[in-house]
Amino acid sequence: MPHIDTLLAQAGRGRDPRTGAISTPIYQTATYAHPALGQSTGFDYSRTTNPTRAALEEAMAGLDGAAAACAFASGLAALTTLLCLFKQGDHLVVAEGCYGGTYRLLDQVMAPFGLTVTYVPVLDQAAYRAALRPDTRAILVESVSNPCLLVPDLPGLAGIARTAGVLLVVDNTLLTPYWLRPLELGADLVLHSASKYLAGHNDCIGGVVTVRDEALAGRLKFLQNAVGAVLGPQDAWLVLRGLKTLGLRLERQQRNALTIARWLQEQPMVTRVHYPGLPGDPGHATLKGIASGLGAVLSFEVQDRATLERLIAGVSLIAYAESFGGVESLITVPAVQTHANLSPAERLRLGVTDTLVRLSVGIEDAGDLIADLGAALALDPGMRNDRGTSAGG
């Protein structure tokens, strides 16, 4: 198989033999004319399949080493359709500390339909085994948890799932196929929020699921068409374009993240840094054992609420915004944004404190990013600029 850098650069190439277009065209069409009665070009209706989306799905299947891939309108649309593989009365074991939208979907949307969930600590292998029941159908875990960046033992979980005869579903949004291919470690389905690193420019929403088994892939494709939460051709093209520079972006973002994480460790107003790229981080050895990269998202806790408010108001280069994975650096407060739907007690138990900050590191100059953070942390709270935020950075 070609190197992943080659697969990324060639994603979608050669899909238009009539013109020889290097870039996959955007097939902005709802339907397709048939050659004759009972004949089809292979494309009938764009909810079912679309040439631009098909090019992305083919590329993602190749990158993940999957039998097939399905692209959806968002990461949550992908997860929702995946959950339709299960039925009323089925049970899932889910790692704690996952994305807040995953909690919301499972607890507030799927629970009324009879899908039950047991949440277990991310790193506790015994807890996964203990949570298994006769009606358990899957284990769902993130390759790196969001936002506290815990790293589970994926090969160990694959063994637990295989012994129990249940599926292992891995959300690999934070690492992408460039750094980790969970299907090769024994996962059955891999979920990606394509809005993040895959597209990489904070300009589209999308989701992808890749599947190891042909029969299971067929079931998911049926659900993709039946549920209809598919990715449109414009956004499919944007994700394809993003894939071509994924490796280049990730290498720069990872280098920046490690530099910033080391700097944060030295700041007196920062009480803890979560980043598995740091040798002293609890997840460092595990991540080094399964992945080829360290990630480019980090989180850190500041000493008090006043410091948090000063930081968020003071950054000017780094945008205060949800999401991660784009070329621009973003800063987020999970307790009031991504995980606001959890109760305060639950957030505290999971380590999502009121003073926890998540930083998605972009491709800017690392020195400029550090200067922006440093100025905001050191800023006199009484100083404001014309737009009502602190005049730091």
Secondary structure, 3 states (H helix, E strand, C coil): CCCHHHHHHCCCCCCECCCCECCCCCCCCCECCCCCCCCCCCCCECCCCCHHHHHHHHHHHHHHCCCEEEEECCHHHHHHHHHCCCCCCCEEEEECCCCHHHHHHHHHHHHHHCCEEEEECCCCHHHHHHHCCCCEEEEEEECCCCCCCCCCCHHHHHHHHHHHCCEEEEECCCCHHHHCCHHHHCCCEEEEECCCCCCCCCCCCCEEEEECCHHHHHHHHHHHHHHCCECCHHHHHHHHHHHCCHHHHHHHHHHHHHHHHHHHHCCCCEEEEECCCCCCCCCHHHHHHHCCCCCCEEEEEECCHHHHHHHHHHCCCCEECCCCCCCCCEEECHHHCCCCCCCHHHHHHHCCCCCEEEEECCCCCHHHHHHHHHHHHHCCCCCCCCCCCCCCC
